[in-house]
Amino acid sequence: MSINFDRNNSQVMYESFIGVDSESLLDKKEEFRKHQLTYEEKELLKDTLKTDTLNFFYNGILSFAEGINEAFNKRFSWATVELYYSLYYLIRASMASKGIAMLRCKSMYRLFARTGEQPYSTGNKKYNTTHEGTISHYKDLFGQSDILLSNNIEDQDVYQWMMNAREIVNYRSAVFSEPNCLDIWEYFSQSIDEGNFTKVLEELENDPYVMCFQEEYAVIAVPIKRLQQTISDLLDASLLSDFSEERLGVIKKALGYEERNLHIMTQFF
């Protein structure tokens, strides 16, 4: 079995600017941190970010589709994990669509695709891991403009709340809870039993950012609103039309879009 894999285009591109690869990157950490983009490098990075945008978006919306499919089948533990991952990838897609590369060199750095820019990070340990580091950078940049960060669920912002829900499933529980579910899934479990889950999904999509801050709805409401925002970001960047029909078909199949007679994200589907 081959263990070769493709890395994010923007990471590989930036490494080429300073003449390193993944194995030698840490040996040139100072060059990584201090390199300033030339005009030509900025243009190359912008092009690679377009590809990364579409790839992250695909990962995000496919994770969303698979999470919703798991919910339909009342496999709520794995649905929690999939829906969290959808948030992470959709945030990456939105940032890339705005010309922001997230780069890793032990910690997570952000880099604007602009002439003269260089990677930026902090010494705070919450920026060390790929997921928390990325989301922390996002909140630094968009904490005042993202409506999903305008309120909390209890004492946590929605992204931290979703991360915590995922960690409960992955790291703090000895076993998946099925056939039972976490309290955050009880409303949806009942709606599935009653046969109106498809209607609930439409209500969450049309909700004016109220239900996403309520714990009984948030595990699905937050990813739905994040997906709406990322679709809007890709439209603004004139990238949504570049999304392939083949990938769209995979997503619709994973979601059971036609079989379940769904009417969500109609601007995309």
Secondary structure as UniProt FT lines:
FT   HELIX           9..17
FT   TURN            18..19
FT   TURN            22..24
FT   HELIX           25..28
FT   HELIX           29..34
FT   HELIX           39..72
FT   TURN            73..74
FT   HELIX           76..97
FT   TURN            98..99
FT   STRAND          100..104
FT   STRAND          108..112
FT   TURN            115..116
FT   HELIX           125..127
FT   HELIX           130..142
FT   TURN            143..145
FT   HELIX           147..149
FT   STRAND          152..153
FT   TURN            154..155
FT   STRAND          156..157
FT   HELIX           158..170
FT   TURN            178..179
FT   HELIX           183..185
FT   HELIX           186..193
FT   TURN            194..195
FT   HELIX           197..206
FT   HELIX           211..213
FT   TURN            215..217
FT   HELIX           218..236
FT   TURN            237..238
FT   HELIX           240..242
FT   HELIX           245..255
FT   TURN            256..261
FT   TURN            266..268
//
